[in-house]
């Protein structure tokens, strides 16, 4: 089962971890110098939760922690859930 809900479409994003050394100019130094750059991934905070829909079905799906905190899954109506996700995606 995929961790990317088809309606939301959030994916893992690639980025860099930049290591710097030195004293910042505002602290009296000559500035920070980059000593290393490492590739890394920023993953969406996904959690597996049981969601009850209005028709009585219960599904265990991967949901974003951000959506749980926003209360997107508190309403068990499936149509309302899909509308809210579609609205957020524009």
OpenMM code with the backbone's topology and positions (N, CA, C; nanometers):
from openmm import Vec3, app, unit

residues = "UNK UNK UNK UNK UNK UNK UNK UNK UNK UNK UNK UNK UNK UNK UNK UNK UNK UNK UNK UNK UNK UNK UNK UNK UNK UNK UNK UNK UNK UNK UNK UNK UNK UNK UNK UNK UNK UNK UNK UNK UNK UNK UNK UNK UNK UNK UNK UNK UNK UNK UNK UNK UNK UNK UNK UNK UNK UNK UNK UNK UNK UNK UNK UNK UNK UNK UNK UNK UNK UNK UNK UNK UNK UNK UNK UNK UNK UNK UNK UNK UNK UNK UNK UNK UNK UNK UNK UNK UNK UNK".split()
positions = [
    Vec3(0.0847, -0.1178, 0.0000),
    Vec3(0.0000, 0.0000, 0.0000),
    Vec3(0.0890, 0.1238, 0.0000),
    Vec3(0.0591, 0.2160, -0.0856),
    Vec3(0.1388, 0.3367, -0.0970),
    Vec3(0.1126, 0.4326, 0.0182),
    Vec3(0.2122, 0.5109, 0.0510),
    Vec3(0.1969, 0.6107, 0.1564),
    Vec3(0.1581, 0.7465, 0.0983),
    Vec3(0.1353, 0.7540, -0.0315),
    Vec3(0.0970, 0.8784, -0.0955),
    Vec3(-0.0514, 0.8711, -0.1301),
    Vec3(-0.1389, 0.9386, -0.0551),
    Vec3(-0.2807, 0.9381, -0.0914),
    Vec3(-0.2989, 0.9970, -0.2303),
    Vec3(-0.3803, 0.9296, -0.3119),
    Vec3(-0.3938, 0.9695, -0.4516),
    Vec3(-0.4535, 1.1092, -0.4659),
    Vec3(-0.5378, 1.1523, -0.3738),
    Vec3(-0.6007, 1.2838, -0.3839),
    Vec3(-0.5074, 1.3956, -0.3363),
    Vec3(-0.4144, 1.3624, -0.2487),
    Vec3(-0.3279, 1.4655, -0.1920),
    Vec3(-0.2019, 1.4817, -0.2762),
    Vec3(-0.1354, 1.3725, -0.3075),
    Vec3(-0.0222, 1.3753, -0.3978),
    Vec3(0.1068, 1.4291, -0.3393),
    Vec3(0.1235, 1.4284, -0.2074),
    Vec3(0.2496, 1.4736, -0.1497),
    Vec3(0.3538, 1.3644, -0.1657),
    Vec3(0.4736, 1.4039, -0.2019),
    Vec3(0.5799, 1.3080, -0.2243),
    Vec3(0.7014, 1.3442, -0.1405),
    Vec3(0.7964, 1.2510, -0.1371),
    Vec3(0.9233, 1.2768, -0.0725),
    Vec3(1.0007, 1.3779, -0.1556),
    Vec3(1.0596, 1.4758, -0.0883),
    Vec3(1.1341, 1.5820, -0.1558),
    Vec3(1.2820, 1.5648, -0.1244),
    Vec3(1.3661, 1.5844, -0.2255),
    Vec3(1.5104, 1.5737, -0.2057),
    Vec3(1.5668, 1.7119, -0.1750),
    Vec3(1.6718, 1.7124, -0.0939),
    Vec3(1.7357, 1.8386, -0.0595),
    Vec3(1.8785, 1.8145, -0.0158),
    Vec3(1.9386, 1.9129, 0.0464),
    Vec3(2.0773, 1.9042, 0.0904),
    Vec3(2.0891, 1.9315, 0.2389),
    Vec3(2.1890, 1.8687, 0.2992),
    Vec3(2.2309, 1.9007, 0.4353),
    Vec3(2.3662, 1.9678, 0.4213),
    Vec3(2.3725, 2.0954, 0.4562),
    Vec3(2.4935, 2.1738, 0.4338),
    Vec3(2.5673, 2.1924, 0.5663),
    Vec3(2.6946, 2.1533, 0.5689),
    Vec3(2.7783, 2.1675, 0.6873),
    Vec3(2.8654, 2.2913, 0.6688),
    Vec3(2.8653, 2.3795, 0.7689),
    Vec3(2.9455, 2.5021, 0.7614),
    Vec3(3.0361, 2.5113, 0.8832),
    Vec3(3.1504, 2.5770, 0.8658),
    Vec3(3.2364, 2.6019, 0.9808),
    Vec3(3.2866, 2.7457, 0.9732),
    Vec3(3.3254, 2.7989, 1.0869),
    Vec3(3.3741, 2.9356, 1.0935),
    Vec3(3.2853, 3.0195, 1.1837),
    Vec3(3.3242, 3.1433, 1.2007),
    Vec3(3.2500, 3.2359, 1.2853),
    Vec3(3.1741, 3.3332, 1.1956),
    Vec3(3.0433, 3.3522, 1.2186),
    Vec3(2.9658, 3.4442, 1.1345),
    Vec3(3.0221, 3.5865, 1.1391),
    Vec3(3.0023, 3.6587, 1.0312),
    Vec3(3.0524, 3.7965, 1.0236),
    Vec3(2.9916, 3.8851, 1.1319),
    Vec3(2.8614, 3.8635, 1.1602),
    Vec3(2.7978, 3.9486, 1.2612),
    Vec3(2.8499, 3.9206, 1.4020),
    Vec3(2.9217, 3.8081, 1.4177),
    Vec3(2.9819, 3.7771, 1.5469),
    Vec3(3.1298, 3.8131, 1.5506),
    Vec3(3.1791, 3.8782, 1.4432),
    Vec3(3.3177, 3.9234, 1.4427),
    Vec3(3.4120, 3.8359, 1.3630),
    Vec3(3.3589, 3.7339, 1.2964),
    Vec3(3.4455, 3.6450, 1.2189),
    Vec3(3.4554, 3.6880, 1.0740),
    Vec3(3.5141, 3.6003, 0.9924),
    Vec3(3.5284, 3.6309, 0.8500),
    Vec3(3.4200, 3.5619, 0.7670),
    Vec3(3.3264, 3.4986, 0.8347),
    Vec3(3.2144, 3.4368, 0.7630),
    Vec3(3.2171, 3.2850, 0.7708),
    Vec3(3.1044, 3.2246, 0.7381),
    Vec3(3.0928, 3.0794, 0.7394),
    Vec3(3.1371, 3.0222, 0.6054),
    Vec3(3.2020, 2.9082, 0.6101),
    Vec3(3.2486, 2.8419, 0.4892),
    Vec3(3.1859, 2.7032, 0.4822),
    Vec3(3.1393, 2.6663, 0.3646),
    Vec3(3.0791, 2.5352, 0.3445),
    Vec3(3.1888, 2.4305, 0.3379),
    Vec3(3.1761, 2.3263, 0.4212),
    Vec3(3.2765, 2.2200, 0.4208),
    Vec3(3.2209, 2.0890, 0.3680),
    Vec3(3.0887, 2.0787, 0.3549),
    Vec3(3.0328, 1.9543, 0.3031),
    Vec3(2.8857, 1.9688, 0.2699),
    Vec3(2.8450, 1.9011, 0.1631),
    Vec3(2.7048, 1.8991, 0.1228),
    Vec3(2.6656, 1.7533, 0.1018),
    Vec3(2.5616, 1.7096, 0.1706),
    Vec3(2.5142, 1.5724, 0.1614),
    Vec3(2.3691, 1.5729, 0.1178),
    Vec3(2.3342, 1.4856, 0.0232),
    Vec3(2.1952, 1.4733, -0.0209),
    Vec3(2.1136, 1.4072, 0.0890),
    Vec3(1.9901, 1.4522, 0.1049),
    Vec3(1.8986, 1.3910, 0.2021),
    Vec3(1.7571, 1.4008, 0.1494),
    Vec3(1.6636, 1.3341, 0.2178),
    Vec3(1.5242, 1.3361, 0.1771),
    Vec3(1.4392, 1.3928, 0.2892),
    Vec3(1.3382, 1.4679, 0.2499),
    Vec3(1.2389, 1.5206, 0.3435),
    Vec3(1.1108, 1.4428, 0.3196),
    Vec3(1.0745, 1.3562, 0.4146),
    Vec3(0.9567, 1.2721, 0.3982),
    Vec3(0.8363, 1.3325, 0.4695),
    Vec3(0.7192, 1.3082, 0.4131),
    Vec3(0.5953, 1.3523, 0.4751),
    Vec3(0.5695, 1.2696, 0.6000),
    Vec3(0.5223, 1.3337, 0.7056),
    Vec3(0.4921, 1.2641, 0.8306),
    Vec3(0.3597, 1.1894, 0.8141),
    Vec3(0.3696, 1.0610, 0.7791),
    Vec3(0.2520, 0.9785, 0.7532),
    Vec3(0.2292, 0.8832, 0.8698),
    Vec3(0.1014, 0.8626, 0.9022),
    Vec3(0.0644, 0.7680, 1.0063),
    Vec3(-0.0495, 0.6821, 0.9558),
    Vec3(-0.0516, 0.5567, 0.9968),
    Vec3(-0.1557, 0.4649, 0.9519),
    Vec3(-0.2695, 0.4667, 1.0533),
    Vec3(-0.3875, 0.5077, 1.0091),
    Vec3(-0.5023, 0.5217, 1.0988),
    Vec3(-0.6249, 0.4537, 1.0400),
    Vec3(-0.7127, 0.4100, 1.1294),
    Vec3(-0.8415, 0.3563, 1.0864),
    Vec3(-0.9381, 0.4729, 1.0694),
    Vec3(-0.9987, 0.4813, 0.9526),
    Vec3(-1.0929, 0.5892, 0.9235),
    Vec3(-1.2297, 0.5274, 0.8985),
    Vec3(-1.3314, 0.5762, 0.9711),
    Vec3(-1.4681, 0.5273, 0.9544),
    Vec3(-1.5434, 0.6236, 0.8632),
    Vec3(-1.6037, 0.5688, 0.7589),
    Vec3(-1.6780, 0.6486, 0.6626),
    Vec3(-1.8267, 0.6453, 0.6960),
    Vec3(-1.9047, 0.7317, 0.6322),
    Vec3(-2.0461, 0.7457, 0.6636),
    Vec3(-2.1252, 0.6196, 0.6316),
    Vec3(-2.0817, 0.5435, 0.5313),
    Vec3(-2.1547, 0.4214, 0.4966),
    Vec3(-2.1237, 0.3053, 0.5908),
    Vec3(-2.0435, 0.3306, 0.6946),
    Vec3(-2.0153, 0.2286, 0.7950),
    Vec3(-1.8867, 0.1512, 0.7711),
    Vec3(-1.8249, 0.1685, 0.6568),
    Vec3(-1.7010, 0.0964, 0.6291),
    Vec3(-1.5856, 0.1596, 0.7061),
    Vec3(-1.4926, 0.0750, 0.7433),
    Vec3(-1.3725, 0.1204, 0.8130),
    Vec3(-1.2534, 0.0779, 0.7287),
    Vec3(-1.1672, 0.1735, 0.6987),
    Vec3(-1.0467, 0.1436, 0.6222),
    Vec3(-0.9266, 0.1930, 0.6997),
    Vec3(-0.8203, 0.1176, 0.6905),
    Vec3(-0.6950, 0.1607, 0.7500),
    Vec3(-0.6114, 0.2203, 0.6381),
    Vec3(-0.5871, 0.3496, 0.6451),
    Vec3(-0.5162, 0.4174, 0.5370),
    Vec3(-0.4036, 0.5027, 0.5949),
    Vec3(-0.3081, 0.5355, 0.5093),
    Vec3(-0.2009, 0.6260, 0.5471),
    Vec3(-0.2508, 0.7697, 0.5329),
    Vec3(-0.2359, 0.8476, 0.6403),
    Vec3(-0.2791, 0.9868, 0.6384),
    Vec3(-0.1660, 1.0746, 0.6913),
    Vec3(-0.1666, 1.1998, 0.6479),
    Vec3(-0.0663, 1.2932, 0.6967),
    Vec3(-0.1008, 1.3366, 0.8385),
    Vec3(0.0014, 1.3513, 0.9218),
    Vec3(-0.0192, 1.3994, 1.0583),
    Vec3(-0.0756, 1.5407, 1.0569),
    Vec3(-0.0403, 1.6182, 0.9557),
    Vec3(-0.0911, 1.7546, 0.9419),
    Vec3(-0.2422, 1.7541, 0.9225),
    Vec3(-0.2930, 1.6574, 0.8445),
    Vec3(-0.4369, 1.6475, 0.8230),
    Vec3(-0.5091, 1.5997, 0.9480),
    Vec3(-0.4468, 1.5093, 1.0231),
    Vec3(-0.5068, 1.4632, 1.1484),
    Vec3(-0.5204, 1.5793, 1.2468),
    Vec3(-0.4153, 1.6593, 1.2548),
    Vec3(-0.4160, 1.7729, 1.3472),
    Vec3(-0.5198, 1.8768, 1.3056),
    Vec3(-0.5419, 1.8914, 1.1749),
    Vec3(-0.6389, 1.9874, 1.1243),
    Vec3(-0.7822, 1.9379, 1.1403),
    Vec3(-0.7998, 1.8104, 1.1774),
    Vec3(-0.9331, 1.7556, 1.1962),
    Vec3(-1.0006, 1.7152, 1.0674),
    Vec3(-0.9232, 1.6894, 0.9635),
    Vec3(-0.9793, 1.6546, 0.8333),
    Vec3(-1.0523, 1.5206, 0.8380),
    Vec3(-1.0080, 1.4308, 0.9241),
    Vec3(-1.0661, 1.2968, 0.9289),
    Vec3(-1.1648, 1.2777, 1.0435),
    Vec3(-1.2007, 1.3857, 1.1134),
    Vec3(-1.2966, 1.3749, 1.2226),
    Vec3(-1.4377, 1.3505, 1.1710),
    Vec3(-1.4699, 1.4057, 1.0543),
    Vec3(-1.6022, 1.3877, 0.9950),
    Vec3(-1.6030, 1.2568, 0.9165),
    Vec3(-1.6879, 1.1601, 0.9522),
    Vec3(-1.6835, 1.0301, 0.8861),
    Vec3(-1.7486, 1.0276, 0.7478),
    Vec3(-1.7983, 1.1397, 0.6996),
    Vec3(-1.8630, 1.1419, 0.5696),
    Vec3(-1.7574, 1.1389, 0.4594),
    Vec3(-1.7624, 1.0359, 0.3762),
    Vec3(-1.6615, 1.0150, 0.2733),
    Vec3(-1.6613, 1.1281, 0.1705),
    Vec3(-1.7790, 1.1749, 0.1310),
    Vec3(-1.7885, 1.2817, 0.0315),
    Vec3(-1.7271, 1.4103, 0.0854),
    Vec3(-1.7540, 1.4399, 0.2123),
    Vec3(-1.6978, 1.5599, 0.2731),
    Vec3(-1.5462, 1.5508, 0.2787),
    Vec3(-1.4964, 1.4327, 0.3102),
    Vec3(-1.3527, 1.4114, 0.3176),
    Vec3(-1.2873, 1.4363, 0.1824),
    Vec3(-1.3427, 1.3801, 0.0789),
    Vec3(-1.2848, 1.3964, -0.0550),
    Vec3(-1.2948, 1.5406, -0.1036),
    Vec3(-1.4046, 1.6092, -0.0694),
    Vec3(-1.4192, 1.7494, -0.1085),
    Vec3(-1.3146, 1.8369, -0.0404),
    Vec3(-1.2895, 1.8093, 0.0896),
    Vec3(-1.1929, 1.8885, 0.1635),
    Vec3(-1.0521, 1.8697, 0.1077),
    Vec3(-1.0191, 1.7471, 0.0709),
    Vec3(-0.8871, 1.7199, 0.0136),
    Vec3(-0.8743, 1.7863, -0.1230),
    Vec3(-0.9782, 1.7767, -0.2055),
    Vec3(-0.9749, 1.8382, -0.3374),
    Vec3(-0.9665, 1.9899, -0.3275),
    Vec3(-1.0356, 2.0479, -0.2292),
    Vec3(-1.0352, 2.1930, -0.2110),
    Vec3(-0.8963, 2.2421, -0.1733),
    Vec3(-0.8290, 2.1657, -0.0875),
    Vec3(-0.6963, 2.2045, -0.0416),
    Vec3(-0.5951, 2.1981, -0.1563),
    Vec3(-0.6139, 2.1050, -0.2477),
    Vec3(-0.5205, 2.0901, -0.3600),
    Vec3(-0.5464, 2.1903, -0.4705),
    Vec3(-0.6579, 2.2598, -0.4635),
    Vec3(-0.6886, 2.3634, -0.5615),
    Vec3(-0.7536, 2.3051, -0.6783),
] * unit.nanometer
topology = app.Topology()
chain = topology.addChain("A")
for resn in residues:
    res = topology.addResidue(resn, chain)
    for name in ("N", "CA", "C"):
        topology.addAtom(name, app.Element.getBySymbol(name[0]), res)
